[in-house]
C-alpha cells in the first residue's frame, strides 16, 4: 500500500469525521502518540483543507511533528503550506 493510499484510508474513517463534528472548534487528539499523531493531522488536512494550528508542549515534539507532517503531505503531493514557529 502506498503512503498516500494509507492517508486517504485514514481520512475516510468515520471516527475521524466524528472528531471534526464542529468546524472551528478546538480539536484534541492528545491520547494518540508517536507517528500516528502526524498521520492523523495529515489525514485531517488532506480531507478538510482548512487552516490549522497545532500546539505542542515541547519544542522537540513540535519539530518531530513538523518533520513527519511535512513528509506525509509531500507524499500526497499536497500544496498545503506547513510552518514551524
N, C-alpha and C positions, 0 to 999 in steps of 0.2 A: 504494500500500500504506500502510495506517495504521501509526503507530508501535507500537501495541500488537500488531498482527499481526507486525511485524518482531521484536519481543521474544519473542513466542510461538514464532516460527520459529527464532530463535537458541536458545531454551530447549529445543527438541526435537532439536537437533543431537546425534548420537551422540558426537561428540568432547567435547561439554560434559559429558555424563554420565560419560565416562571420567575427566574431571578430578576428579570427586567420588566416585570409587570407594570411598573410605574415609571415611565420615562422621566428623566430629570431629577429623580430621587437618588440619593447615595446608594451604592451597591457594595456590599462587603462579601468577599469570599475568603475571609480570614482562616477558616478551618482547613483550607486547602494549602498544601505546601509543595515545595520543590518545583520542578519544571512544569507541573500541572497548572500552576497559577498563571504563568505567562501564556500557556496554551489556551486556557480559558479566556484570558484577556484578548488574545489574537482572534479567537472564535467570535467573541462579542464585537470587536472592532470590525471584523470581516462581515458579520451579519447585519449590524445596525449602522455602521458607517457614520457614527456621530462623534463629536469631540469628546474626549475623555481625559480625566486626570487620575493618575494612580499615585497614591501616597503610601510611603513605607515608613517604618520606624527607624530604619538604619540606612546609612548611605551605601554600605556594601550590598544590602538587599536591593536597593534601588538600581544599582549598577548591574547586578545579576539579572534582574527582571528586564531592564532595558536591553541588555545584550541578547537575551533569549527571545524577547518580544520582537526585536529587530530581525532576528534570524527567522522566526515564524512568518513575519509579514513579508520579508524578502522571498520566502518560499512560495508565497501566494502571488508574488509579483504585484504587490499592493502598493498603491501610491500614497498611502497614509503616512503623514509626517510623524516621526517619533523623536522626542527630545528628552534629554536628561537634564534636570535642574538641580 
